[in-house]
Amino acid sequence: MNKKFILNSLIAFSLMALSFAYFVEFVLGHKPCNLCKIERIPYIGTIILIAFLIFTKKWEKSILIVVLLLFIFGAVTSVYHVGIE
């Protein structure tokens, strides 16, 4: 797989995850808890950082490390969230 496909897939996955979360919140009327809102941060950050990377081609390694850390943060938060509820 080439790098551009992977980056575009990450953006698409993040957009789908956020779209679903906002659909459930605004269309179905379920109010998210604070942890649910915090779990959106990695997706928003990924969209911004990868879009920046695609357009500028600067600091590729650093940006990808930050994206990885964002997803690790999201995974840890999700596990904690499931454990609480």
Backbone as CSV, one residue per row, in Angstrom:
resi,resn,N_x,N_y,N_z,CA_x,CA_y,CA_z,C_x,C_y,C_z
1,MET,0.841,-1.190,0.000,0.000,0.000,0.000,0.876,1.240,0.000
2,ASN,0.414,2.226,-0.707,1.216,3.442,-0.707,0.786,4.376,0.424
3,LYS,1.645,5.303,0.719,1.460,6.207,1.848,0.224,7.090,1.686
4,LYS,-0.029,7.561,0.473,-1.171,8.452,0.245,-2.493,7.736,0.526
5,PHE,-2.588,6.464,0.155,-3.799,5.683,0.413,-4.038,5.548,1.912
6,ILE,-2.988,5.282,2.661,-3.113,5.125,4.112,-3.544,6.436,4.762
7,LEU,-2.930,7.538,4.368,-3.299,8.841,4.928,-4.743,9.186,4.598
8,ASN,-5.152,8.952,3.356,-6.541,9.218,2.976,-7.505,8.309,3.726
9,SER,-7.102,7.078,3.977,-7.944,6.157,4.741,-8.108,6.632,6.185
10,LEU,-7.029,7.142,6.776,-7.120,7.676,8.136,-8.060,8.873,8.199
11,ILE,-7.993,9.742,7.210,-8.905,10.887,7.177,-10.339,10.410,7.002
12,ALA,-10.563,9.467,6.098,-11.915,8.958,5.866,-12.469,8.285,7.124
13,PHE,-11.660,7.478,7.797,-12.084,6.816,9.025,-12.436,7.844,10.096
14,SER,-11.611,8.869,10.239,-11.863,9.900,11.237,-13.136,10.677,10.916
15,LEU,-13.338,10.993,9.654,-14.561,11.702,9.259,-15.804,10.851,9.510
16,MET,-15.718,9.565,9.234,-16.870,8.679,9.479,-17.161,8.570,10.978
17,ALA,-16.125,8.449,11.786,-16.317,8.329,13.229,-16.957,9.593,13.800
18,LEU,-16.452,10.749,13.384,-17.026,12.005,13.860,-18.435,12.219,13.333
19,SER,-18.670,11.856,12.087,-20.011,11.999,11.513,-21.023,11.160,12.288
20,PHE,-20.636,9.940,12.614,-21.526,9.077,13.381,-21.780,9.659,14.774
21,ALA,-20.730,10.143,15.428,-20.888,10.719,16.771,-21.807,11.935,16.741
22,TYR,-21.633,12.810,15.766,-22.484,13.994,15.679,-23.902,13.634,15.244
23,PHE,-24.063,12.592,14.424,-25.396,12.125,14.043,-26.160,11.651,15.280
24,VAL,-25.496,10.835,16.093,-26.139,10.325,17.306,-26.468,11.475,18.263
25,GLU,-25.571,12.456,18.338,-25.789,13.573,19.252,-26.903,14.500,18.773
26,PHE,-26.834,14.958,17.536,-27.743,16.001,17.090,-29.018,15.480,16.435
27,VAL,-28.954,14.367,15.740,-30.147,13.852,15.065,-30.948,12.940,15.996
28,LEU,-30.262,12.033,16.665,-30.962,11.102,17.551,-31.207,11.673,18.945
29,GLY,-30.516,12.765,19.273,-30.775,13.466,20.521,-30.111,12.894,21.765
30,HIS,-29.098,12.057,21.614,-28.384,11.523,22.776,-27.282,12.501,23.173
31,LYS,-27.313,12.920,24.419,-26.297,13.850,24.902,-25.049,13.094,25.323
32,PRO,-23.874,13.478,24.785,-22.636,12.763,25.138,-22.121,13.195,26.515
33,CYS,-21.473,12.258,27.185,-20.816,12.603,28.443,-19.471,13.270,28.121
34,ASN,-18.785,13.718,29.153,-17.498,14.397,28.944,-16.458,13.475,28.296
35,LEU,-16.436,12.209,28.687,-15.476,11.277,28.088,-15.781,11.049,26.611
36,CYS,-17.055,11.025,26.256,-17.424,10.869,24.842,-16.880,12.042,24.020
37,LYS,-16.966,13.230,24.581,-16.439,14.409,23.884,-14.914,14.369,23.796
38,ILE,-14.273,13.915,24.859,-12.814,13.820,24.867,-12.332,12.805,23.832
39,GLU,-13.102,11.740,23.620,-12.712,10.707,22.667,-12.760,11.193,21.218
40,ARG,-13.337,12.341,20.972,-13.370,12.916,19.619,-12.075,13.653,19.277
41,ILE,-11.296,14.019,20.260,-10.074,14.803,20.047,-9.097,14.121,19.086
42,PRO,-8.816,12.819,19.234,-7.873,12.191,18.287,-8.341,12.253,16.837
43,TYR,-9.632,12.130,16.611,-10.137,12.171,15.238,-10.020,13.566,14.641
44,ILE,-10.359,14.571,15.427,-10.243,15.953,14.951,-8.775,16.294,14.692
45,GLY,-7.908,15.914,15.625,-6.480,16.159,15.455,-5.901,15.441,14.251
46,THR,-6.347,14.216,14.020,-5.871,13.454,12.865,-6.260,14.129,11.560
47,ILE,-7.497,14.577,11.465,-7.954,15.246,10.242,-7.111,16.487,9.974
48,ILE,-6.895,17.284,10.990,-6.130,18.526,10.827,-4.677,18.233,10.462
49,LEU,-4.045,17.332,11.202,-2.622,17.064,10.978,-2.351,16.383,9.643
50,ILE,-3.170,15.422,9.269,-2.927,14.734,7.998,-3.248,15.640,6.820
51,ALA,-4.277,16.462,6.951,-4.561,17.428,5.882,-3.370,18.378,5.719
52,PHE,-2.806,18.824,6.838,-1.616,19.676,6.783,-0.464,18.939,6.103
53,LEU,-0.287,17.676,6.461,0.797,16.873,5.890,0.614,16.678,4.384
54,ILE,-0.595,16.429,3.950,-0.860,16.216,2.527,-0.563,17.472,1.717
55,PHE,-0.899,18.632,2.268,-0.721,19.868,1.523,0.685,20.442,1.600
56,THR,1.404,20.175,2.678,2.711,20.810,2.820,3.897,19.859,2.651
57,LYS,3.724,18.598,2.999,4.809,17.604,2.930,5.966,17.934,3.875
58,LYS,5.678,18.711,4.922,6.723,19.065,5.891,6.524,18.279,7.179
59,TRP,7.591,18.029,7.860,7.590,17.395,9.181,6.805,16.095,9.195
60,GLU,6.966,15.287,8.167,6.171,14.064,8.016,6.321,13.118,9.204
61,LYS,7.539,12.830,9.578,7.768,11.871,10.661,7.189,12.383,11.983
62,SER,7.398,13.654,12.283,6.885,14.228,13.528,5.363,14.207,13.570
63,ILE,4.739,14.544,12.457,3.276,14.563,12.409,2.718,13.154,12.571
64,LEU,3.329,12.190,11.924,2.849,10.822,12.048,3.025,10.281,13.467
65,ILE,4.071,10.703,14.153,4.257,10.308,15.548,3.157,10.919,16.418
66,VAL,2.824,12.176,16.169,1.750,12.831,16.929,0.410,12.137,16.660
67,VAL,0.152,11.766,15.402,-1.093,11.056,15.064,-1.132,9.715,15.798
68,LEU,-0.021,9.000,15.817,0.041,7.739,16.550,-0.250,7.961,18.034
69,LEU,0.344,8.980,18.614,0.103,9.282,20.029,-1.356,9.663,20.275
70,LEU,-1.966,10.375,19.335,-3.386,10.714,19.467,-4.249,9.458,19.496
71,PHE,-3.948,8.507,18.615,-4.737,7.279,18.599,-4.480,6.424,19.832
72,ILE,-3.270,6.434,20.354,-3.001,5.723,21.610,-3.790,6.377,22.743
73,PHE,-3.792,7.706,22.792,-4.574,8.437,23.787,-6.049,8.075,23.665
74,GLY,-6.566,8.023,22.426,-7.965,7.673,22.207,-8.279,6.255,22.660
75,ALA,-7.363,5.325,22.394,-7.577,3.935,22.801,-7.588,3.799,24.320
76,VAL,-6.662,4.471,24.980,-6.610,4.420,26.447,-7.874,5.043,27.036
77,THR,-8.302,6.155,26.497,-9.510,6.817,26.963,-10.733,5.924,26.759
78,SER,-10.790,5.254,25.617,-11.921,4.358,25.334,-11.973,3.185,26.317
79,VAL,-10.825,2.601,26.594,-10.780,1.489,27.547,-11.225,1.977,28.933
80,TYR,-10.749,3.135,29.327,-11.156,3.715,30.617,-12.658,3.988,30.626
81,HIS,-13.184,4.515,29.533,-14.597,4.842,29.420,-15.455,3.585,29.535
82,VAL,-15.058,2.521,28.881,-15.803,1.262,28.952,-15.748,0.712,30.385
83,GLY,-14.598,0.860,31.034,-14.461,0.360,32.406,-15.329,1.105,33.400
84,ILE,-15.561,2.392,33.159,-16.382,3.195,34.072,-17.855,2.861,33.898
85,GLU,-18.270,2.710,32.657,-19.692,2.470,32.405,-19.895,1.011,32.254
